[in-house]
Amino acid sequence: MGWLSGWDYRKSHEIQGSNVGAQTNYQVKIIVHKGSGTDSGEHVYCNNHCQDDFGDIRFTDSDGTTLLDYWMEEYTSGDKATFWVEIPSIPASPDTATIYIYYGKSDATTTSNGDDTFLFFDDFTGDLSEWTQRTGSWAIDSSDDTLYCSSDYGSAPGNIITCSYSGTDYAIETKVKLGSGTNADGNSVARYNANGYFYRGDAYAKEGYEKIRIQKWTGSYTTLASQSFDYSPGDIIRFSFRISDTTIKAYDLTNDITISTTDSAISNGYTGCHCSIGFTTSPKWYWFAVRKYVEPEPSHGSWGSEEQSEATEVAITDSATGVEALSRLYRDINLTDIATSQESFSRPYRQLQIPEQASSNELLLKTRNLSLGDIATSLEIIQKARQIGAITDTAQSLEQILKQRFTSLLDAATGGETIARPTRMTILADEALSQEILSKLRELTAVTDSAIGIEYVNIGTEGAVKTKIFLLIGDLAIQVTGD
C-alpha cells in the first residue's frame, strides 16, 4: 500500500455500490470538517490536522497514491468544505470501492478542477462557447462571474440556453439567485430535445405562487410535482435536478426540500438553464455542473481510522529543566549548526534546529521507530567531557560526528542513507594531555560502559611514545592520538 508523498494523515473510505450495476467515473459528494467528530456518511473530520482553507485535501484511489479528480464547491475557513470526487470504478452492490482522503501538508494549495471532475462544468469565468442560446439572449456578468438572461424572449416556453452535454441519466448541480418580476424564478432544464420539448425543475418566486416544482413542456406546460415554499426574488438556492430512467427529482438543498415524480415521455436531450418570461431582473447562475446519476446512487460506507505517515518523531529535551526544547513530527530533517549557520544535513520539507540554550545542557534524544540510544548516551558523555576544558574541542568534534550519524539514521529511515558520514577522528595531543583524557574517559566509562569502550596502545621507544585511544561509541570508531 502506497502513501501520498508529503502528506501526514489519511483516512480510508468505502463507497457502497448501487444495485443498478457497476459505475465508472462517478461523482460523489464528501463534506470535510477541519475539527473533530464522528465520521459518518458523507461527513469526515480531520481532527484539526488540515489547513483552514482545505487546500491540502487530496483524494486517491485504493492504491493510496493515484490522485482522483475533485472539485471544491465551497468552504468556510477553519470549519468545513464541500467536495465532489470522481471515483474511477464502483462495483455493483453489495461490493464496495475504497478511496483515501489525505490531509496535513502545510505548503499544499488546492488542485480543485470542475472541468476534470464533471461531465460538464462552467463557473462562468470565460465565455459561452460551449453553450447554445435557444431562446432569449444570454450573457456572462463579469462583475460577479454569473450567467444571466440579457433579454426577455417574451413568449412560452420562455428563455432557454443549453450546454454541450447531452444524455439520458444525469444530475444537474447548480447555484442560482432567483430573479424578480411577474415570473421570478431560476430553473434547470433537462432533456431538451430536437422537438424543443424538455423537463424543468425550478424554485418559483412569483408572488402568490411560491413553490418548488417539476414541469415538462410539450407545446404547453404540465406540472408533474410541486411543493409550496415561501420563495422571494433574490433568494440564493443550491439546486439539484436529477433524472434516471423514468425517475425525476428536484432538490432545494438550501432549504432541504425534495420533490419527485416519474415520467417517460422525453427520452434524451441537452441540459441547460431556463428563466420564465416577464422578468424584471433575470435569475443568475453562479456555476453549473452535470454529473452521472443512477437511482439508487452509490452510497457512503464506513470510514477508516486516522492513519499517520511514517514520519520520525523527534524530541529534544533539556534534562536540566525537563522542558522539551523542540518536539514535533518530521518526515525530513535539516540540522543546522547555529554557531556557524551551516547545515549539517538538508532535506526539502522541514528544518530542525537545535537551540543554543539546549545545546549547552545535557541533551536527551528520543525517537519513534528508531533505536538511537547509543547516540543519546554518547551526547550525554560529551556534555560531561566538556567539563574538561582541555578537551572542549574534542567534545565538540565528537558531537558533530554524532549529529551527522543521527541525521544519517533518520535519512535511512525514509528510504536510504544518502550522506557520507565520517566515522573516524584524529586528535593530536602530547602525552600528558593524552593521559588526562584517558583518565577522564575511564571515569565516564565506569558509569556508562555499555555505551562506550576504550582501547589504548603505547607505541614506540622510550622518549618517543605514541598513545592511541579508540573510543567505541555505537558503531563509531574514534581514534585519539597523542605524541
Summary of the structure (lengths in Angstrom):
residues: 483
radius of gyration: 34.6
end to end distance: 57.8
largest distance: 120.7
contacts: 1544
relative contact order: 0.11
helix: 13%
strand: 47%
